[in-house]
């Protein structure tokens, strides 16, 4: 497994960061995936993103001296027929006047790299639209 990471420093509140992340699947999923969502609604179904709380349950996780204030994860589809949507997590630390945000998208060793990069950059851009003074640094 590989991952693409964006580190963002912002003055947005944790709640505002969460709101941006909550809208990310609708904004960042591919056109084919959006079309699949329209078809699901026409057929009377629901096509929404499922959100979850990522948990570090490793043997040393209890020793983390700086756990995030807020964590959230979801999956963003790459295409209507793509069997494996991209997992994306957001971790937020409250640093007083600033929030430290880390967005991580996971991908396979060969597949999904471009989509993961696009998602991480997309979430960072969405945060920057809300806070033009936000600073973004991309890893890997």
N, C-alpha and C positions, 0 to 999 in steps of 0.2 A: 504494500500500500504506500501511496505517496500522498502529499497534501500541499495545497497552496494556501498561503497565509497572508492576511493583511492586518497590520497593527495601526489603529487609528486613535488619535488623541482628540477629544471633542469636548465642547462645553454643553452638549445636549445632556438632558437628564437620562437616567436609566430607563425611565418609562418612554421617553422619546426614542431612544435607541431600540427598545423593544418594539415600538410601533413601526419603525422603519423595517426591522427584520420581519415582522409579521406580514408586511406587504410585499416582501421580496419574492416569494414564490409566484404570485400573480404577475409581478413586473418582469421577472427574469426567466420564466420558463419559455421554451421555444414556441414559435408560432404553431407548430404541429400539436404540441401539448395543449396549448390554449384552445385549439380547434377541437381536440378530444374533449376538453371540458365543456365546450358549448354543446357538443353532441350528447354528453352525459346529462346535462340540464334539460335539453329538449326531450330526452327519453324519460325524464322524471327523476333522474338520479342526482347525486351531488358529487361534485368534483372539487374537493378542497385539499389544502395542504394539511398534513398532520404535524403537529408540533410536539416535541418531547423535551425532557430535561436530561442533557448528557450527564452522566455520572462517572466519576473516576473512582473505581472500586478496586484499584490496584493495592497491593499490600502496603505501600508506603503513602497512600493518599491521605491518611489521617495526620501525617506529619507536615502537610502543606501549610506553611505559615502565612500565606497570602491567597486564600481561596477567592474566586470571583464573587462579586456581590449578586450577580445574575447570570444564569446560563440558559441557553435555549438552542434547540436543534430542529431541523426539518429536512425534507428531501425535495430537490428541485429536478423536475423532469427535463431531459434533453430533447426528447421527441415523443410523439404519440406512441411509437412502437418500441421505444428504448426500454429494455427489460430492467435496467438498474438505474434508478434516478441517483443523482449526486447528493450525498449527505453533506450538509453544511451546518456548522455550529457557530454560535456567537457567545463570547465570554466578555463580561463587563465588570470592571473594577471601579469603584467610586473613589476618586482621588481628591475629594474636596471640590475645587472649582472646575476640575476636569474629570472626564471619564476616560479610562483606558479600555479600548475595545479591541478584541482579537476575533477575527473572522477566519474560520478554517473550513476548507472544502476538501474532502477526501476523494482520491481517485486511484485507479489501478496503476500498476507499474507502466503499462503501455496505453491503456484506454482511459478516456475521460479527462486527460490532462487539460485540454483546451477548454472543456466545459467547466472544470473546476476553477481555472484561471478567470474565466468570464464571470462566474458567480461571485468570486471574491472581489473582483474589480467592480462588479455591479453593485454589491452591497456597500462597498467603500464609496462609490459615486453617489449612491442614495443618501448616505450619511453626510457627505460633503454638500449635497443640495440643501440639506437642512441646516448645516453649519459650515459656511464658506471658509471659516478659519480653521477647520479641522485639518490635522496633519495625518498623512497616510504614508506608511512604509510597507512595501511588499517584500516578503521572504521568498526565497526559492523561486 
